[in-house]
Amino acid sequence: MNGCTIVSCSNVLLLSWFLIWIFNIGRTLINHFLSHLFGKPLSYTPLFFPSDFNYNTDGYEGDTAEDRKSQDGSETMPFIDESPTMSPHLCARGQDGEAVSPTLMFTLACLSDYTEKGLEMKKLVLSGFLASEEIYINQLEALMLPMKPLKATATTSKPVLTMEQIETIFFMIQDIFVIHKEFYDAISPNIQQWDEKVTVGHLFQKLASQLGVYKAFVDNYKVAVETAEKCSLANSQFQKISEVRYFITYDHSIFYSLMFVFAALLYKPIDRVTRSTLVLHDLLKHTPKDHPDFPLLQDALRISQNFLSSINEEIDPRRTAVTTPKGEVRQLVKDGFLVEVSEGTRKLRHVFLFTDLLLCAKMKKTAVGRHQQYECKWYIPLADLSFQTLDDSDSLPHIQTLPEHEIEEMKIKISSIKSEIQKEKKAQKSQSRNVDRLRKKMNEQESCLLLHSPTIPFRIHNKHGKSYLFLLSSDYERSEWRESIQKLQKKDLQACVLSSVELQVLTGSCFKLRTVHNIPVTSNKDDEESPGLYGFLHVIVHKATGFKESANLYCTLEVDSFGYFVSKAITRVFRDTTEPQWNEEFEIELEGSQCLRILCYEKCYDKSKLNKDDNEIVDKIMGKGQVQLDPQTVQSKNWHMDVIEMNGIKVEFSMKFTSRDLSLKRTPSKKQSGVFGVKISVVTKRERSKVPYIVRQCIEEVEKRGIDEVGIYRISGVATDIQALKAAFDANTKDILMMLSDMDINAIAGTLKLYFRELPEPLLTDRLYPAFMEGIALSDPAAKENCMMHLLRSLPDPNLITFLTLLEHLKRVAEKEPVNKMSLHNLATVFGPTLLRPSESESSKAHITLASDIWSHDVMAQVQVLLYYLQHPPISFAELKKNTLYFSTDV
């Protein structure tokens, strides 16, 4: 009887001890959850809390009852802070007796030193890593706290856990703690007594060489968590330990369960390897190659990366997973920002795809200093989700859209603000407030652009409820979402219904689980990130192999621009083949681009599916892939050949890049017998014409069969076709009319653009360029009218007549905007920088150093000049020459 009483008391003490431990760990998580849920901190009463309990372990004293009183008198919970100062083994004592972390002291000293003299990035990386190492050791200590009393009860007649279960759950924790404690003790003095000659590479190399212990831990991790969960279900005492329940009161009562804190702590060692590998990346980045540390850190990184690769499949699911109240794992598969059409209005949403449901959320507005949090708008169980087909979908609702010219104006404003930011940073007395103000302004413009630019519909439907519509900028992106959902739906899914509390917990977890943290705008990027490429990318799509059946095949090319992807070129359709041989070259303009995507389609010739929504793509995607545009690779003068593998299909292509500053240079043709690169006055005089033959023929052909072509003058033509037409016009071939009638219309449009771009002098001349820039900037309409007309009269006759001819042609193209999607502003954007460019001498005076500056410096004005004339009533050459003052200044 007495023995039973002793055992019972032992178990009660152990239970109380465990609860303190769980409370310590869980308090921070609960505070975050409650403040997110209710918008302010709450007081709460634990159901299991021995208020007079105090324990002392290795000099670490628990909070007294007085310490647990908050400023408002409400009782608060003791907790293990994730700051370095809370580790009992790693703390120093200040003069007032308070715990002071050596790392915190050193970090503050570093910051002061950085302000005065500037501190090497390597030292900052190491001091930050040392602080996180303290936190990690603290977490390992917390994990080991209950192990000793558990082992003590294991030898009694009523153990909470058996010795085998304890060893399984706490497998290798003690070994990992010893490794990191030794590493911390060794590296800490080196960082506190920092010197450029100090070496730490050998310590990281030793740490990496001990990853075998982690491998054993990882192999046991799943069993450890499962054992803990099984013990929780089978043992009421252990269940009370792993499920700590709180009764919370705030206007109404909510019963909330904090579960699997133990499993979360068990995951910390796995997470640490990944973080240590990232730190090694940063250390290498800031370590000179001739420093003794460099080869040692390289070796440590190699070992760590190989280790991560070997366990990657085990790590990823747990890094992006939450556990349901039923003990099931709900893993995050994909997330990203999408534009939803809600009641005819575009809304930016963050969409999360889990293994069993799709959740659509928006970021809630929070006060400064408060944690960001999501609000769930709706969710659909994947078992109930379907994609609306073209046949059963309703027509698109009325969607709020911005005119194309406003979209283009946003891009130019963004480029202009980027240029201002660069100038502010270069200024000796630059004020960070100015940069912050410009960044905020740029963020607003970029966010608006991302909201209004997508046009490709992506419809999903809940079979028990309503349908939802997203708009995407790329068919590549739509295909990724659809494929990810369909892959999950192949599993045996059961429809799930979430309670309000479950939905709140899941939505709250999204903030930590998300993989996409910011909308893809420049203001969210680090200053050290590549600004992308500005200029022209030449791409030759050679061929594709790997098709199992004959099909009608073609490819499209997309590049990123201003945070979203845009389709830039399309190959011709190769009919009824398994090995299409396109060998087509394209010239693609890049505006800060970093990635090239290639999509391979099977052409749909089903007439019943063709007359659908303008933005719907009915052709089937056979494969897709992408390649990063590495400046070091593509900026070579030689072609770089590459292969993209997609679903068993291989697409071969070559590419090379021409920077924008090089593209601005005009090289006169050495052969004066041709038309390309020859002065327009020489060509018209030779031909005895007012407008060059090439201009007249290309315009005639475009108006005959290309004026209804979507994206005419914007979509790139095949470069090889353009070069063939160029050679034919230069040689004055007799068969030129036959070639024009057989050639793809985008190639003819591209030939006309190329002719104007290769003129030795822009059509509106170098001499008048500064005057055009000044004239378009005038505020008074009458003064602007007189100036702009005077400048036209100042052009040489061949230039003026050719310009007026082109002007009337572009107006006729814009009249078909509802069909071809080419507005006056679109056409001005395409032709403005071609017809009106600064001379090389003007460019050198401007001291433009960045490619992005070259793009933004005068482009806005160039576009506005051409747009001014396009929007002007018809201009007669005869009237223009006859009138000295084309427009009266009388008011």
JOZI-V415963 format. One record per helix or strand of 2 or more residues. SS is the DSSP state (h for helix, s for strand). FROM is the first residue (numbers start at 0). LEN is the number of residues. Records with the same first field share a line. If there is no record, write none. Layout:
SS->FROM-LEN + FROM-LEN
This chain:
h->1-37 + 83-3 + 101-15 + 120-34 + 162-7 + 172-20 + 200-9 + 210-24 + 235-7 + 260-6 + 267-18 + 292-27 + 381-3 + 403-23 + 431-22 + 474-15 + 499-14 + 521-3 + 606-3 + 630-4 + 659-4 + 679-8 + 692-13 + 718-13 + 735-7 + 744-13 + 768-8 + 780-13 + 796-18 + 816-4 + 823-12 + 839-6 + 850-21 + 876-6
s->43-3 + 55-2 + 59-2 + 90-3 + 98-3 + 242-7 + 252-7 + 320-3 + 328-14 + 344-10 + 356-7 + 373-8 + 384-3 + 455-7 + 466-6 + 532-13 + 550-11 + 563-7 + 573-4 + 580-13 + 594-8 + 619-9 + 639-7 + 648-11
